[in-house]
Amino acid sequence: MLLQILLQATEQGGAGLAVFGAAIGAGLAAIGAGLGIGKIGGSAVEGIARQPEAAGAIQTAMLIIAALIEAVALFAAVICLLISFKL
């Protein structure tokens, strides 16, 4: 089935492959961001459970890192949209 989709995409002069690649890239960026934020959240909760007195510092670091991950995911999604709309 995947082979049929790829063959149909190549019949359009390669534009279909670029859009297909952009869609895969956007999906991977979203999955990566979800996994990264989940890992950060779990580790932060575990760290706060072990050292409740350091909760403020851990929470601040967690929020900064989560914001950076979201920024990278948003950047990747925008690049993928630009690729798909350019064609």
C-alpha positions as CSV (number, residue, x, y, z in Angstrom):
1,M,0.0,0.0,0.0
2,L,2.8,2.4,0.8
3,L,4.5,1.5,-2.4
4,Q,1.4,2.5,-4.3
5,I,1.2,5.8,-2.6
6,L,4.9,6.5,-3.4
7,L,4.4,5.5,-7.0
8,Q,1.4,7.9,-7.3
9,A,3.4,10.6,-5.8
10,T,6.3,10.2,-8.3
11,E,3.9,10.4,-11.2
12,Q,3.2,14.0,-10.3
13,G,6.7,15.1,-11.2
14,G,8.2,14.9,-7.7
15,A,6.0,17.5,-6.1
16,G,4.0,14.8,-4.4
17,L,7.1,13.4,-2.8
18,A,8.0,16.9,-1.4
19,V,4.6,17.2,0.2
20,F,4.8,13.6,1.5
21,G,8.2,14.4,3.0
22,A,6.9,17.6,4.6
23,A,4.0,15.7,6.1
24,I,6.3,13.1,7.5
25,G,8.6,15.8,8.9
26,A,5.8,17.6,10.6
27,G,4.5,14.4,12.1
28,L,8.0,13.4,13.4
29,A,8.5,16.9,14.9
30,A,5.1,16.6,16.7
31,I,6.0,13.1,18.0
32,G,9.4,14.2,19.1
33,A,8.1,17.2,21.0
34,G,5.5,15.1,22.7
35,L,8.1,12.6,23.8
36,G,10.5,15.2,24.9
37,I,7.9,17.1,27.0
38,G,6.7,13.9,28.5
39,K,10.2,12.9,29.5
40,I,10.8,16.3,31.0
41,G,7.5,16.3,33.0
42,G,8.1,12.8,34.3
43,S,11.7,13.6,35.4
44,A,10.6,16.8,37.0
45,V,7.9,15.1,39.1
46,E,10.4,12.5,40.1
47,G,13.0,15.1,41.0
48,I,10.5,17.1,43.1
49,A,9.4,13.9,44.9
50,R,13.0,13.2,45.8
51,Q,13.9,16.7,46.8
52,P,10.8,18.8,47.7
53,E,12.9,21.7,48.8
54,A,14.2,22.2,45.2
55,A,10.8,22.2,43.6
56,G,11.0,25.9,42.6
57,A,14.3,25.5,40.7
58,I,13.2,22.2,39.1
59,Q,9.9,23.7,38.0
60,T,11.6,26.8,36.5
61,A,14.1,24.7,34.6
62,M,11.4,22.4,33.4
63,L,9.3,25.2,32.0
64,I,12.3,26.8,30.2
65,I,13.3,23.5,28.6
66,A,9.6,22.7,27.6
67,A,9.4,26.1,26.0
68,L,12.6,25.5,24.0
69,I,11.3,22.1,22.8
70,E,8.0,23.6,21.7
71,A,9.9,26.4,19.8
72,V,11.9,23.8,17.9
73,A,8.7,21.8,17.1
74,L,6.9,24.9,15.9
75,F,9.9,25.8,13.8
76,A,9.9,22.4,12.2
77,A,6.2,22.5,11.5
78,V,6.5,25.9,9.9
79,I,9.3,24.7,7.7
80,C,7.3,21.7,6.7
81,L,4.3,23.9,5.8
82,L,6.5,26.2,3.8
83,I,7.8,23.2,1.8
84,S,4.3,21.9,1.2
85,F,2.8,25.3,0.1
86,K,5.8,26.3,-2.1
87,L,4.9,23.5,-4.5
